[in-house]
Amino acid sequence: MVSPKGLLEEQVPPLTLFQLKPGGSCSADWSVQLSLTVSSRVRGREVPDAARCSMIVLLHTTAGKLHLKLLSRVRNTLHSPLLRGIFQGCGSTTTGKLASHGFASMAAMSSFPPQRYHYFLVLDFEATCDKPQIHPQEIIEFPILKLNGRTMEIESTFHMYVQPVVHPQLTPFCTELTGIIQAMVDGQPSLQQVLERVDEWMAKEGLLDPSVKSIFVTCGDWDLKVMLPGQCQYLGLPVADYFKQWINLKKAYSFAMGSWPKNGLLDMNKGLNLQHIGRPHSGIDDCKNIANIMKTLAHRGFIFKQTSKPF
């Protein structure tokens, strides 16, 4: 694409192209003032002084309406991808900063950018626990949310409780932390049976189709790097290949926001000004929070990538 510099025979001094500042009666609205100076000669043709113009574009975050009439005067002169991103992409309020994504994030504020995956499978285990820690730990809650990679909306849910076999009696510490009581796991399927049902659900949802790209998303590496393979090894069970690659949301958040969420979901919700959903350390509620954080980051232009290393 030809840059504005290539189109102008006589260059104008560098200008500050735009400035964001609060405006209007509503604090959620923003005004963008864009001053453009047109060279007196464009492609060798004289341009009268009247063609030099100042443009003010008011962007309302709720409607994203752009007044582009004046833009047509300089469209043949300024074919800048940066300006097109500003005029066509801005539509909603952005808080915080997407480190390493620059103006691409501005262009994506009013719509989700194309993601690398058709579906994200949000997963968050809860397991037997105590102080001091018991060994081996066993998964007692197995939730998965199927998140559409285009809309970032939840399309389907898999949720089962699991009967622990090595330490079948939940400790008071475990119940207090997770909210899972003994009656919720007694008589439930074993991990082997739950894994079989996960596979059936994956097939029913079309997630085993080779043409469908999906990946698991967890809050940390523990769920799929430590917990599931460790328990499967203890029980002599195979680990399906689709559990061997995932996105660690903590890493994704740190790439996007430039800071590490030391306190996990709580820090990420706080950093994005999101309300925490449900109860902390409830597997299904944690999945809903992960999905909400992903949707917010995607809405700001972040592209999710696999963070796990190959097994």
C-alpha positions, 0 to 999 in steps of 0.5 A: 500500500502506498503511504501518505509520504509517497503521495505528497510531493511536498511534505508538511511538518510533523503534526500531532494527529489526534488527541483523546480527551473526556468530553460532553456531559457523560464521562463515558463519551470521548471526543477525538480531535483530528487536525489534518493539513494538506500539502499545497501540491498533491500529485503535481496539482495545485490545491487551493488553501480552502482544501486545507481543513480541520476535522473534528470527529465525535466518537460516542462509545455506545453507538460508535457513530462516525461523521466521515463527510470531511474525510472524503476531501482528503481520502485520496491523499491520506491512505494511512492504515493507522487513520483507517484503523482510528476512523473505522475501528473505534467504537467502545471505551478502552481501559488499560493498555494492550502491551505489544498490540498498539493501534491494532487494539483500537481497530478491534474495539467495536468488533472481535478480531479473527481468532486462531481457533474456532472454539475455546474450551474453558476448564477449571478443576477442583480437587481434594485438598487439605492442610497439609496437602494430601497425596494424591489429589483427585479431581472432584469437579470437572467443568468445561465451557465451549466458547465460540471463537468468533462471538466469544459467547458460551455455546455449550457446557459440560459439568460433572462432579467426580467420586474420589477413590483414594481419599473418598471423604472430603476434608472440612478444608476442601469443602470450605474452599470449594463449596463442594460437600460430601453429598455432591461427590458420593455416587458420582462417576469415577474419573475414568467414566467422566473422561469417557463422557467428556469424549462423547461430549466433544464428539457431539459438539463437533470438536473432534472434527479435524477441520475444527480448531479448538484449544483448552484454556485454564487459569494457570498450568496446574490443571492440564500440566500437573493435575490431570496427567498426574491422576491419570498416571496414578490410575493407569489411564491414558490422557487424550491428545486434546488435553495436551495443549492449552492456553494459560490465561495468566500468561495471555493476560500478562501479554495483553496488559503488561502485568502478571496477575499474582492473585489469578482471577481476582487480579484479572477481574480487577485489572479489567474492571470486571465483577467477579462471577459466583464463588471463588474456587467453584470450578464452574464459576471460575470457568465463567470468570475465565470466559468473561475475561477472555471476551473482554480481552478479545473485544480489545483486540487481543489474539489468543495463542497456545502457551503450553509447550508440546509434551 
